Amino acid sequence: MKKILQIITLAIIGMLITGASEAQGASSYKKVTEIVKVETKKVTKSTKAAGLELESGRKIHLDRVVKRRFKKKRISEILRRDQIELTNGEIIYPEEVQFALVPETRLIRVQMEGKAPRGDDERAPRGDDERAPQEND
């Protein structure tokens, strides 16, 4: 009796696993990264930004900011400076920075299509009328 219950339990688990894999095959997830504008007033110490946006609308990537006396290029550390120096020698003041450009990653569910529907035009011709003309001897 005990072996029969084990076999039934294993059969049910097997059916659940195959059902889950079929459901997973019908839909999948895709990572999407979007850039979100965060006002400099709302920036915290742990905010990881990819760039800055100035009041003029100009966007600057954090790789262009010169690294001085800080371990990581966090936006809060950059905004605390008296002036922000770029790699090309340009100087920007923190008052000019309006937004921090923060990357935000999220998962989007993507539906996978099954078999494509067949139309009438995709079928092979049937009958004598639709055959290619043949030569008669």
Secondary structure, DSSP 8 states (H G I E B T S, - for coil): -HHHHHHHHHHHHHHHHHHHHHHHHHEEEEEEEEEEEEEGGG--TT---SEEEETTS-EEEGGGB---S-SS--HHHHHTSSSEEBTTS-EE-GGGEEEEEEEEEEEEEEE---S----GGGS---SSTTS------
